Amino acid sequence: MKNDNKNLTSFKDHLTEQYGEPGTPSRDQFEQEFETFKLGVMLQELRKEKGLTQKELAEKCGTTKNYISRVENDASDIRLSTLMRIVNDGLGGHLRLSVNF
């Protein structure tokens, strides 16, 4: 079977087509929202690896199940101090941050 790749678009080109060039307001907004999405998914996966329910995690770090649910589904409004409590107290990990330019 012949593989015709002429109509394929790279992911980078797709992002540029959908959200604009890197550095434009729409692309920056997409990138920020994607990072918050990744954070929420990462926290959810870690919670599940630890065998914790949202309620159990909330109790361990002093917040509510609803808040944990919001963080896992849209981490955009999470405070750094709360994120640290979730990672440190709730999941038994250590939060490290980095900044890239």
C-alpha positions in Angstrom: 0.0 0.0 0.0 1.4 3.4 -1.0 1.8 6.0 1.7 1.0 9.4 0.4 2.3 12.1 2.9 1.7 15.1 0.7 -1.4 16.1 2.6 0.1 15.7 6.1 0.7 18.8 8.2 3.3 18.9 11.0 2.0 19.6 14.5 4.0 22.8 14.6 2.4 23.9 11.4 -1.0 23.0 12.7 -0.5 25.1 15.8 0.7 28.0 13.7 -2.3 27.7 11.4 -4.8 27.4 14.3 -3.3 29.8 16.9 -0.8 32.0 15.1 3.0 32.3 15.2 4.8 31.8 18.6 4.8 35.1 20.5 1.4 36.2 19.2 -1.4 36.7 21.9 -3.5 33.8 20.6 -0.6 31.4 20.5 0.6 32.6 23.9 -2.9 32.0 25.3 -3.0 28.5 23.8 0.5 27.7 25.2 -0.5 28.8 28.7 -3.8 26.9 28.7 -1.9 23.8 27.5 0.5 24.0 30.3 -2.3 24.3 32.9 -4.0 21.3 31.2 -0.7 19.3 31.5 -0.4 20.2 35.2 -3.9 19.0 35.9 -3.4 15.7 34.1 -0.1 15.2 35.8 -1.6 15.7 39.3 -4.5 13.4 38.4 -2.1 10.7 37.2 0.1 11.0 40.4 -3.0 10.9 42.6 -4.1 7.7 40.9 -0.7 6.1 41.1 -0.8 6.7 44.8 -4.2 5.0 45.0 -5.9 8.1 46.3 -9.4 9.4 45.6 -9.8 13.2 45.2 -11.4 13.3 48.6 -8.5 11.5 50.3 -6.0 13.8 48.6 -8.0 16.8 49.6 -8.0 15.6 53.3 -4.2 15.0 53.2 -3.4 18.5 52.0 -6.2 20.5 53.7 -8.5 21.4 50.9 -11.7 20.1 49.4 -12.6 17.4 46.9 -14.2 20.1 44.7 -10.9 22.0 44.7 -8.9 19.0 43.7 -11.4 18.3 40.9 -11.1 21.9 39.7 -7.3 21.6 39.7 -7.2 18.4 37.8 -9.6 19.7 35.2 -8.4 23.3 35.0 -5.4 24.1 37.0 -5.3 27.8 35.8 -6.4 29.3 39.1 -4.2 27.2 41.5 -2.0 29.1 44.0 1.6 28.1 44.3 1.3 27.5 48.0 -1.7 25.1 47.4 0.1 23.3 44.6 3.1 22.8 47.0 0.7 21.4 49.7 -0.9 19.0 47.2 2.5 17.8 46.0 4.3 17.7 49.3 1.6 16.8 51.8 -0.9 15.1 49.7 1.3 13.1 47.3 4.5 12.9 49.3 6.6 14.5 46.6 8.7 17.6 46.2 7.8 20.4 43.8 10.6 21.8 41.7 10.0 24.7 39.3 12.0 25.9 36.4 11.8 28.9 34.1 12.8 28.8 30.5 13.5 31.7 28.2 
